[in-house]
Amino acid sequence: MSMFIRSAVFEEGGAIPGIYTCDGEDISPPLEWAGIPEAARSLVLIVDDPDAPDPAAPKMVWVHWLLYNLPPDSNGLAEAVAALPAGTREGVNDWQRTGYGGPCPPVGRHRYFFKLYALDTLLPDLEKPTKDRLLEAMRGHVIEEAVLMGTYSH
């Protein structure tokens, strides 16, 4: 079985419901995953938007959520997750804070990628890393990845 990530509230390529955005309650959607390789020692979740600020002329990838050292035996995150699995650490999103920041596109319909990585190691405490710092720490340790993409526009 290949590793996968999905959500009960939107399908691959489908619209993310407004409750999970800045137009709603800005809470994290429920996520579930399975097929984690036996060799995995930790998981990383990166949620980002490559269409910022305008899908017609993207200039940057906006980071919405960074989690690392998720236990490989975890099977997802609850809606509006308040308590992360034991050992999970957070990175800093592009609002310069930890935690989930939902879709809030300034213009157009954006794509939001929920990327799950299985690593062959447990990462050291990176002290609230940026996405670049986290990717650097992950280099050479990714054994499998899965992606869920949803879209949103105001």
NORHUHU-V354434 format. One record per residue. RES is the residue in one small letter. PSI is psi as a letter, one per 40 degrees, with the letter a starting at -180 (NA if undefined). NEAR is the number of other C-alpha atoms within 10 Angstrom. Layout:
res psi near
RES PSI NEAR
RES PSI NEAR
This chain:
res psi near
m h 7
s i 10
m i 16
f i 18
i h 20
r i 19
s i 21
a e 10
v e 14
f i 18
e i 14
e h 15
g e 13
g i 14
a h 18
i h 23
p i 16
g d 18
i d 14
y e 23
t i 22
c e 15
d e 14
g b 12
e e 12
d f 17
i i 19
s i 20
p i 22
p h 17
l i 19
e i 15
w i 16
a i 17
g f 13
i h 26
p i 18
e d 10
a e 13
a h 20
r e 19
s i 24
l i 26
v h 25
l h 21
i h 21
v h 23
d i 25
d h 23
p e 17
d e 21
a i 21
p e 18
d h 16
p d 17
a d 12
a g 9
p i 13
k e 12
m i 12
v h 14
w h 20
v h 25
h d 26
w h 25
l h 25
l h 24
y i 27
n f 23
l h 24
p h 18
p e 20
d e 14
s i 15
n e 15
g a 17
l h 18
a i 15
e h 15
a f 14
v h 15
a d 11
a h 9
l i 14
p i 14
a h 10
g e 11
t h 16
r i 21
e i 24
g i 23
v h 21
n a 23
d e 16
w e 13
q f 12
r i 15
t i 19
g i 19
y h 24
g h 21
g i 26
p h 27
c g 17
p h 21
p d 13
v i 14
g a 15
r h 16
h i 25
r h 23
y h 25
f h 21
f h 22
k h 18
l h 23
y h 24
a h 27
l i 26
d e 20
t i 17
l h 18
l i 18
p i 10
d h 12
l e 14
e g 10
k g 19
p i 20
t i 21
k d 22
d d 9
r d 12
l d 20
l d 14
e d 10
a d 14
m d 19
r h 9
g e 11
h e 17
v h 17
i d 14
e i 19
e i 19
a i 19
v h 17
l h 20
m h 22
g i 20
t i 19
y i 20
s i 17
h NA 14
